[in-house]
Amino acid sequence: MFVKKVVNINRNAPFWFICSIYLTEFYYYLVDFINSFVFVLLLCANIIFLLIFNSKIWKIPLLERPALISLILSVFFLVFDFPLVLLDTYQYAITSYSEPEEIIEDTGIYSLGVNLTYISYIENEEEFIKNVKSDKNNYEVIDIKNKNRYKNKNTEIFNMMGIQLKSDFEKMSKVVTDYLHSTPSSIKKYFDRENTGGNSSGLSLILSSLVYQGKLENNKPIAVTGAVNKEGKVYPVGYIKEKILISIDAGFNQIIIPTENMQEAKEIKEAYDLPIEVIGVHDVDEAVELIKELNDNY
């Protein structure tokens, strides 16, 4: 009975070996401890070590189920993640000024976006960052994280397989349409644009539509950013620092952002001593009441 238990454990050893090794390597990749090239190289090494251990230690015939499944799994991991090497061409992204846009004219609600420029190989990082920051239209130099590379890789693979995953922008378009029921033509044209990404314009689109439909009155320019769901709850967005700086550069006195971004915004305001009022909202209804209050005091 004791001997049988040991044999069962040994027969399952290849499977647990490849899973544990892959998950460890995958973790180190996601936390940016290793780059894409090293990650794929390790996946190749996994196959070699699996074959060596299987023949020298576990001694399981390669065509038997435990060894065969483990080999197939390790090859699958390699094939599935190999495209990461091809997507590891960009090292940095530069955030820069993007003109706030009044999607529906004469509503006074301005959507905030951020321009992203991707940069590949850099010889002198210090000199590069110095040159970028010498341009007043540039804000930050951001290291591209492996998590983003992995997400982009999966999206490309699914697209090649004919499985079209909805982007954040497409999901936002659906949410805004469902919330409004009747969508103004200007917003429909906005949804049809190419090379537009993210979901942070959701709140501004809903508010500008409410003004356009006569359900809300607004007579002052207000910068707005925030993602929303179909119930009107406002969710946090990225690039808050850049959006605050863009609002200031564009001449806005107030910017409406998600409440969950307020702590970050407060720290940015204090660090840079920024002359702008940043106001957080939990949902669309709170944003509507806020705009009414700002207009009363205008």
N, C-alpha and C positions, 0 to 999 in steps of 0.2 A: 504493500500500500504506500509506503514511504517512497520507494523507488519510482512508482508510477506518478506521484505528485511532482517529483523533480523533473521527470521527462516532459510532463505537460508544460511546466514552466519554461524549459529549454525550447520547446517547439514554438512557443509564443514569443520567445526572446527577439527574433528579427523584427517582428511587428512593433513591439514596444520600443526597441532600439531606434528604429527609423522615426517613429512618431516623437519620441522625447528629444532626439537630436534636432529634428526639424523645428519643433516648437521653440527650442532654446535658441537656435540660430535666427528664427523668425523674430523672436523677441528682441534680440540684439540688433537686428536690422531696423525694426520699428522705432527703437529708441536712439537711432543714429549712431550706434557704437561701431557698426561696420557699414561700408558702402555697398552698392548694388553688385559691383564686380566681385567683391570678397564673398558676398552672400551666395551668388551663383556658383562661385568656385567651391564653396563649402558643400553645396548641394551635389556637385560632381563628386567630391571626395566621399560624401555619404554613400554613394553607390559602390565605390571601390571598397570602402571599409566594410560595408554590408556583405559583399561577396567574400572578402577575406575572413571576417568573423564567422560567416556561415560555413565556410569550408574547413576552417581550422579549429573552431571552438564549438559551435552548435552542431556541426556535421549533419545538417538536414539537406536531403537531395533538393536541388534547385527547382525541380518541377513539382515538388510537393506544395500543398496549399500555403502553409505559413511562410516559406521562403519565397514562393512565387508572388504572393500578394504583397509582401514587403518590398520586393524588387520593383513590381509594377507601381507601387505607391511612391517609391523614391524617384523613379523615372518621371512619374506624373508631376511631382513637386518641381523637378528640374525644368521640365518642358513648360509648365504653367508659369514659373517665375523667371524663366530665361529672358523674356522681353524687358525686364527691368534694366538690363545692361544697355539696351537700346534707348531707354527713356532717361538714362542717367546723364544726359548731355548738359542739362542746365544746373548750375550751382547756386545762382542767386536770382532774386527778383527785386526790381527797383520799384518802389511805390512813388507815384508822382501826381501832380495836380490834374484833376479832371473837372471841367466846368460843370457846376451844379445845373441840373436841367429841370425846367418847368414843363413836365410832360404834357399837361393840359394848360394851354395859355390862359393867362389872366386869373388863375386860381391862387397864385402866391405860394403854392406848395412846391418846393424844390427837392428833387431827389439827388442824393449824394452818391457818387461813384468814385472809384480810385483807379487810375491807370497803372497797369502792371507791365513792366518790361523784363523779359527773362534773359539772363546772361549765362553763357556757357563757360568755358575754361578761362581762368584768370591767372596770369603769372605773378603779378604783384598785388596781393589783396589789399594791403595798406594804402597803396597809391590809388587803386581802383576806388575804394571807399571814399578817399579824400576828394577825388575828382567828381564823384557822384554828388557828394554833399556840397560841393562848391556851386552847384546849380540850384537856385532857390526854388525851382519847381519840383525838385526831388525831395522826398521826405525820409525814406528809410531804405536800407539795404537788408533784405531778408534772406536768410539761408533757407533753401528749399528742403523741406523735411521728407524723410523716406516714407512717412505715412501718406503724404500727398502723391509721391511717385507710385506707391502701391495701388492707391485708389485709381489713379489715371490708367495704370496698366490694366487693371481689371475691367475698367470701362471700355478700353480699346479692344480687349479680348472678346468681351460680350458683343461689341458692335460688329466685330469680324464674324462672329457666329450668327449674326442676324438678330441678336437680342438687344433691342434698343432700350437702354436704361435712361430714364428721365433725368435730366440735369436739374440742379437746384433752381435754375431760372424757369424751366418748364413746370416744375412743381409749384413755384410761386405764381406763375401765370394762371394755373388751374385754381389755386386757392383764392386769388383775387377775383377771378371770374365767378366762382361759386359764391363768394361773399357779397358781391355787388348785384348779382342776378342780371343786371343790365350794364354792359361794359361800353364806355364811350369809345368812339372810333379812334381817337388819339392814342388810347391805351392799347387797342387792338394792333395798331401800327407798331407800337413800342414792342409788343410781344412778338411781332414778326421780324424783328431785327436780327441780324446775324452778328456773331462775335460779341454777344452780350451775355454775361454770366452772373451768378450769385442770386440771392433772394432778398437782399437788403432794401430793395425798392418797394417791397410789398405795402408797407404802411403808407408811404408817400403816395402811391397809386390810389389806394383806397380813399385817403383824405382828399386828394385832388378831385376824385370822382364825386365825392359827397358835395364838394363846393360846386362843381360843374352841374350837378343835379339839383342844386338849390337847397340841399338839406343842411348845408353848413355855410356860414358867411365868413369870408376871410379877406381882409384888406391890407395885409402886410406880408412881406416876403419872409418865409420861414423855411429853414433847412430841416429836412426830415430823413431819418434812416431807421430801419427796423424790419425784421421779418415777421410775418403773421401766419396764423392758422385760420381755418375756415370759420372758427368761432370768434375771431377777432383778437385773440390773445397775441401779444407782441413778444417776440423772442429775440435774444441777443444776436449781434452781428459782429463781423470782424472789421479790422482797420479803423477802429474808433479814433485813434490818434490822428490818422491822416484825414478823416472826415471832419474832425474838429478844426484842424488847421486849414483845410479847404474852405470851410464855412467862414473862417476869419478872413482868409485871403479874398473871398468873394464878397465880403462886406456884410455878412449876416450878424444880427445881434443875438439871436437865439437859435438853438438847434435842439430838436426833439429826438431822443434816442430811447432804446429799451431800458427799462429800469435795471435789468440785470447787467447792463454795461456802465451803470452810474459810478460804481467804485473805481473802475478803470479810468473813466472820464475825469473823476475828481482828482485822481493821482496825476493825470496828465496836465490838468489845469494848474495844479499847484506846482508841478515840476517846471512848467514853462511860463507860468504867470500869464495865462491866456485871458484876454478881455472878451469873453463871450459867456452868455448864460446857457448852461446845459441843463435840459429838463428831461427827466425820465418818465415813461408811461408804461403801464402794465398791459393795456389793451386799447382797442380803437376808440371805445366810448370815452375813456379817460383822455385820449388825445384830442377828441372832439371838444370836450369841456375845456381843456387847456387852451385850445385855439380861440374859443369864445372868450375866455378870460384875457388872453393876450390882446385880442382886438378891442375889448372894453377899455383896456389901459393904454391903447395905442393913440 
